[in-house]
Amino acid sequence: MNEKTAFITGTSTGIGAATAELLCSKGWKVYGTVRKISDAKDLTSKYNDRFEAVVYDVRDVESLPALTEKIMLDLGDKGLDLLVNNAGIAVAGPLEEISNDDFEMQLDVNVKAVFRITNAFIPALIKNGHSNIINIGSISGLFTSPFLGAYSISKFAVESMSDTYRRELLPFGVDVFCLEPGPIITPIWKKTANAFDKFAHSRYAPFLPKIADLSKKSVKKAKPVSEVIAVIDQIIQQKANKPRYVIAANKLFYNFFRHLLPDRFIDRQIKKKIYS
């Protein structure tokens, strides 16, 4: 039986690290990107020859061709069985106040990098006749919350990109899945804990306490990363049929009610919760 192979972006922590652990435990060969050499050493020692750390920033356009060529040479005639576009960031704040540089960074990491990396590995994915791409989207790609607009814009783009690749790669045996987690218990919460502080002197300052309170309530409803990994496990076992999976406490709203409720009704509910 041929060894299965995967390339995963953002494997230092969270969903990426848990996905690498799942695949390595099943005997896969995993190439995983990290941004720190220390993370590379830790992960390599943890999984031995099952995991090969790739020190790479997904924003690095120039080194991507050399990286892709090296991995494809390693793969040889085997090709790639799975690509997981997991790396991502969340730029929070009112759109009016977000700098051009921060907005560009949000799109570069969450959208452009997915486009570049997917295109780079499509030839390797096609080689096997049947392979999968998993894009880690978000419920923010289904529903836009105020003060998370830049992040939502990027994740809406990932939704569309997933549909595009899935339909364009139909003749080549490459299936594409988009996972849409709500809040997940990962270190990202620590990174974004004080994200709104820099807007304390803006016109939106009066609303920030309520936004912070809603964020805390979301954290309390956060799902364990194991629920995301369970879906990924279904996909690699070829037991998943749906192209997208919502993984959130209020799954029914995102799967059903958001399509039925008028936008103005939702606007009024947001106004009551945040602006009144």
JOQUI-V24852 format. One record per residue. NEAR is the number of other C-alpha atoms within 10 Angstrom. Layout:
# JOQUI-V24852
NEAR
NEAR
This chain:
# JOQUI-V24852
3
6
9
17
22
23
23
23
26
24
26
22
15
19
23
24
20
17
25
30
20
17
20
20
12
11
13
20
23
24
20
26
25
25
17
14
12
12
18
21
12
13
21
17
13
12
16
11
12
21
23
19
22
23
17
18
18
24
16
11
12
8
12
17
13
10
14
15
13
12
17
17
11
11
14
12
11
17
24
27
24
25
25
26
26
23
23
22
17
22
22
22
21
17
15
10
14
17
10
10
8
14
18
13
18
23
22
20
20
26
20
20
21
26
17
16
20
18
13
16
21
19
14
23
27
19
18
16
14
14
23
22
25
22
23
25
29
25
23
21
19
18
16
16
13
15
20
16
21
24
25
25
20
26
28
20
18
24
21
13
18
26
16
12
19
20
13
12
14
11
11
16
16
23
22
26
25
25
22
24
23
22
22
23
17
15
10
15
14
9
11
13
12
11
14
18
12
11
15
13
9
12
11
15
13
13
14
19
13
14
17
16
11
14
14
14
11
15
14
12
15
18
19
16
20
16
15
22
18
12
17
21
16
12
21
15
9
10
11
15
10
10
15
19
20
21
23
22
15
11
16
11
14
19
13
10
11
14
10
8
11
10
11
9
10
12
11
11
12
14
11
10
12
16
14
8
